[in-house]
Structures are given as C-alpha cells and as structure tokens.
Amino acid sequence: MKQAFIGFLLVVSFFSNSQNVTKEVLFTVDGKPYYTDEFARVYNKNLDLVKDESQKDLNQYLELFVGYKLKVAKANKLKLQDNPQYQTELKSYRTQLSKNYISDSKVTQELVNEGYQRLQKEINASHILITCDENASPADTLTAYNKAIDIRKKALAGEDFGKLAQEFSQDPSAKENKGNLGYFTAFRMVYNFENGAFKTPVGQISMPVRTRFGYHLIKVNNIRDNRGEITVAHIMTMNPKEGDADKDKAKNTIDDVYKKLQQGENFEELAKQFSEDKSSASKGGVLNRFGSGQLSSTEFEDGAFALTKENPISKPFQSQYGWHIVKLIEKYPVKTLEESKTELENKISKDDRSRLISNSLTEKLRKKYNIKRDNKVYGTTAKAVTNDFYESKWTVPTDEKPYSGKLFTIEKKTITGTDFFNYVNTQQKSGIAVKPVEKLTEVLYQKFADEQMNQYYNDNLEKEFPEFSSIMDEYRDGLLLFDLMEKEIWQRSKTDTLGLKAFYETQKDKHQWKTRVNALVLSSTKNDVIKKALTLLKKGDSSQAIKDNLNTKDVVNIMTYEGVYEEGADALPAGTKMQEGISEITKKGDYFFVTKVIKVLPAGPKTLEECKGKLINDYQQYLEQNWVADLKKEFTVSINQDVFERVKKQIKK
C-alpha cells in the first residue's frame, strides 16, 4: 500500500518545464520557504495523471500543493522524520533509486540483449558438480579442476552421464535425479552456469565451468522454444480439507462437469455454476494471461500449454490445489525486446551479471577521480599486515598514529592508512587466501580503493544529478506524508469506533441491501429432465435425492447449487420472484432452471458490520477533507501572489 501511495506521488520524470521558471519564493509555511521551480516541476510531472480537470487549473493546483506541504509540516512537527523505521525506508529507497545512476548503460544494454535472446529458448541440462570454494588455494582449485576433467573423459569415452553424476557429483540431489535439472531458461541459474549451458551444443558436454559452488560439467540434453504466454479458462473443484467426510466430492463433481461438457454444454456457464475458484468463476473461469513459471503449479501450466486449437479442452487433472478442467482461449508469442526491457533490467540488477556493470563503472571512476596513492604511507601501513590475517587473528595496531597519514584523496575527501586498516580488519573472514601477505595486502588495497570511489560517487549523487536530488526530496516528503496519513487518518478511521458509528448513522441510505433470498437452483440442458426435477422438488425431495434419481453413472442430467443471493444476482435465474416457493421452469441459453426460494430476506439498511469496509473508506475521505482546513489554522501560510502570477505565465509558455 505504501509503495502504491508514494508511487502515485512520484512518477520519475527527468524532463519538465521547470527549467524555464525563475526560482523565487512562492509561499511560506511558518516562515519556511517553498520555491517556484519545485511547484512547476511537480505540476508538469503530474499533469497527465490527474483525471479531475479542475486540478489542472494552476490556482486549484496551488491549493493542493500548499495542502501537501502543510501535511509535511505537520509530520515534521510530530517528529515523524526521527522514526528509525522511516529512516530505514528512506535509505532503502535511495539505494534502489541510486541503481539507475551507478550502472553502465552500454554494458546493461548488452546484457539485456543477451538475456532476451536466451529467453527465446528453454534448455534441458544435466550437470556434475565438484565443489570448490571461491577463495580456495591454487592447489585445491587445480585438484577440483583435474577431477572434473577426469570425469569428463569418462563421459566422452561412453560412460553414462547420469550414472557418473550419481557416483561423483557433490550436488546432493544428483543421487535422485542423476544430475538432471529439467528445463530452464535465462536468469534461472547463476550466470556462469547459464553461460556454460547456452554455449554447449545439444548432446555435448562442456569443459569444467567455474561458479561460486565449484566446477560443473554440463550436458545439454535438449533445447526447445520458449512457450510464450497463454490465456485459459478453468473450472476447479478444491481438494478436500483434512477431516472432510466426503473425500471424493471434488473429483466426482469435476467428472460430472466433464461429462456435461462432452454432452455439449457451455463451458462458461458451467464455470459460473460449479467452479470453486471464486476469483474467476463469475468471468466464466477466465484467468489472467500467464507464462511458464508464473504460476505456482507446474501441473496446471503444463496442462494449459498442452492445449491446442484442435483439442482446446483438457480432461480433468489434479494439481496441489484441486481438480481442473482447462479451456484454451488464446496463445501469445514471446514478448518483444521493447516489452521485456524493464523486466530484464530488474533481473540483471539482481543477478551475477550486475558485477559486469559495477566493474565497468569502477573503471570509469578510476579515470574520473584519478587516485594517486601516497606510497610512503602505504608502505608503512602494508608492513603492519601480517600472516595472522589468514587465521583471523590480525588486529589493528594499538598506536594508530604512524598510519593516520593521507593514503589518498577522492576530490576533497581524505582517506587515511587507519581507514585502510579498519577495512582489512573486516576482511579477515571473507575467505581471501592470496599469498604471500604482501600480495594479499595489495589485493585488499585495490578492493578498498575501488569501494571508496564507488561509495564517494554514490554519496554525492545529489550533487552529480539534480534530478536525483529532486526525486529524493519528493520521496522523503511522500514517505513522511504516508506515515502521517497512517497516524492521523487511516488508523483513526479504524479505531475511532464512536466516530465511525456516528458517521454510519449519516450514511445509512447509501448502504442498502436489495431483497435477498436463500435459494436452491436446479439446472439441466434437457427440458424433460428439468420437468421431472420440478416434480420431485415439489414432492419435497432433497437436492441430493434429485441428483441420485436423475443422474446415471455415465450421464450428468441435473446439477444444483444453493446460497443467499441479492435480487438481480447473476447466479439467480432471470425472473426469479423474491418470494418463498418453487418457480416454474425458466430458460436461458441452452439451460433450463427451476428455483426453490427457501427464505426471503427483505430489503433494508446494511448493519455497520455488513458495510464496514466501504464505510471505513468513506470515513477516511471525510476526515481528510476536513483535515487541511484544520492545518491552515495550525500553521501560518503566506502566498506571494505577484510571484504566483509570474510563475503561471512562465508555466503556460
């Protein structure tokens, strides 16, 4: 909810007409100035978002903007900015936003293109893993590599790869799956493994591929085209819950529905009547479009993608959720590169590929800052790093004075030998095993210098990029505003029981039930069957007795459902009278219906509990509408009308 709220306030726009506006004080809140350039930038940025034409009027928008700043002033007055959770969230957002500024766009685009091309295919591969720590010594690394080479020779000589995986692979799952990983595509495996898989032809075995887990031998068994996306409809009966008396009810119902489909009955109508997936039943069972891996059920996905135009409806099959019959609506090809770009960039940022991007930026920063190390300070410092490092026993020297000199500078920031010592201390458990210690220290220094450059660049993004600074200012205010709304409006509307009850009394006419009925509905596509059902119903037979009488083992002639329905509800056959009793036979499409109204619930106001969700939402809006007026009494607002008239002319240009 918070992200959606702030996302509405913050639509990143790096281009606006605010650069044409002279920066002047537009208004003050208790003496704090707010400027014309911010007002113009925010107005232009949100112009296309507002649906209310009155909000596009600059006079009206100034009222909204002042109200916004009043709420921020209230939040600051309440010290919400000191809340540790707020500070953590602001820091987290800055970290996310900064990713757009600390990446190499050229390298990113190359990785996007590569990832997109790979996403066109899905690979079925097996592997054998020989574990080897990332920071293993050269001798241990060579031992693992040679072991992988020996196993590869056995496979190339004709030994079964699956049996070799069971015997030699140090992946625990290999004992069961013989090293087979199933089908996968780009971004499913660590990047180096993915590279090895996509660069190995079908039927062949790769050379040892190094990842953080060790060395892998990869055998590519098959490659298939990506299946794209699909839209289907389904009818579902839920698996029985523990303790349910009728364990076979779900399967029996889905089998009955399938028989009715084979009899030529309408899929959408059957979904509306019998599907227990409430989110899709009213839409004839239609689900949102999806692709491989987007649902939590492989069985459902495979069943859906197996459908064709020639065979568009599946037989009943079971997933972990229940029994399904699936109908193909439409298949879609893989998305275009342009459609996939944002999603791919997000995946790359969370993938090993991101190292390629960060390494590229580091190279640029080395040129930008041109660090010059003081070798005298470095030499003195380096001598203090000893072999104790390898056993995590090294400590920073007690007397830091000899090492406190300037090691290097990044623009105006000075980095000392002591700073480097503190970094070395944190790296003792990182697993770095480079020897001898002089070489280790040089490796640590280069990592330290690179990290310092990247950190300095990140810390000064506001100075480097004015738009970054503006976005952070807006998010800072938006986050405060959310916390204030939570405290002053949303929580109050839920906890102020007396206020909510009083508000309910003024809103009763807006929350009314139509006449409702508790009804049993019988349906069939056969007129003679529904006539027999009507006779049995009038005799007092139960719905189960009627089904037992009219259905056979092979043919489902009659189905029933029961519930409480409002007048005009889709589930009620058209023309159902809101009175107790049994209806005459009605028809809609291919279906005949008989309805037994068991009880009538008269129209009238909903209780507070029955409309509480909607009522709380209305109460929140009521509180907010009166809130700004109260804030104007609490704070002093002074608007510079002459400045406002000038900025209006500048914006309209």
KAGICOR-V723715 format. One record per helix or strand of 2 or more residues. SS is the DSSP state (a for helix, b for strand). FROM is the first residue (numbers start at 0). LEN is the number of residues. If there is no record, write none. Layout:
ss=SS from=FROM len=LEN
ss=SS from=FROM len=LEN
This chain:
ss=a from=1 len=8
ss=a from=16 len=4
ss=b from=24 len=5
ss=b from=31 len=4
ss=a from=35 len=11
ss=a from=52 len=4
ss=a from=57 len=20
ss=a from=79 len=3
ss=a from=83 len=15
ss=a from=104 len=14
ss=b from=120 len=11
ss=a from=137 len=19
ss=a from=160 len=8
ss=a from=173 len=4
ss=b from=179 len=5
ss=a from=190 len=8
ss=b from=208 len=3
ss=b from=213 len=12
ss=b from=228 len=10
ss=a from=248 len=14
ss=a from=266 len=8
ss=a from=277 len=4
ss=b from=289 len=2
ss=a from=297 len=8
ss=b from=316 len=2
ss=b from=321 len=11
ss=a from=336 len=13
ss=a from=353 len=16
ss=a from=374 len=9
ss=a from=386 len=5
ss=a from=400 len=3
ss=b from=405 len=5
ss=b from=412 len=4
ss=a from=416 len=10
ss=a from=436 len=23
ss=a from=460 len=4
ss=a from=465 len=30
ss=a from=496 len=14
ss=b from=511 len=2
ss=b from=515 len=9
ss=a from=526 len=13
ss=a from=542 len=8
ss=b from=558 len=8
ss=b from=580 len=2
ss=b from=585 len=3
ss=b from=590 len=11
ss=b from=603 len=2
ss=a from=611 len=23
ss=b from=636 len=3
ss=a from=640 len=12
